[in-house]
Amino acid sequence: MIVLDTHAWIWFVDQPDILGRNALAAIETARKSKEIFISSISAWEVYMLSIRGRLSFTVEPEIWIKRCERFDFFRFIAVDNEIARIATSLPGEFHTDPADRMIVATGRYLGAPVITRDAKIHAYPHVEAIW
């Protein structure tokens, strides 16, 4: 079981060669057991980055996300009240980016590592990060 950071999700679907060797191995293992979790905050990030012109797909973002929802190995997990609570009470010091906090909280909630290249998440000792 793993949680994909937003960029890891995008790259796995569109450009898997960008992924680190360890990240790709973890994703392939989780893919076989159909336990790749993606926080709904990542869908929000995709839409926001698209609106701001920082991310583009060959199709509209809503179509790209709908296509991803059809993969049986992805499990989208809502930011529910418990994940919101965890995100506001992360132990130690962690930066204030709300999306990163929700993704880390999702990893902690599930007891799963986060697949990410984000150095701030790798430096945070209270969640396992793989790249």
Buried (B, 14 or more C-beta within 10 A) or exposed (E): BBBBBBBBBBBBBEEEEBBBEEBBEBBEEBBEEEBBBBBBBBBBBBBBBBEEEEBEBEEEBEEBBEEBEEEEEBBBBEBEEEBBEBBEEBEEEBEEEBBBBBBBBBBBBBEBBBBBBBEEBBEBEEBBBBB
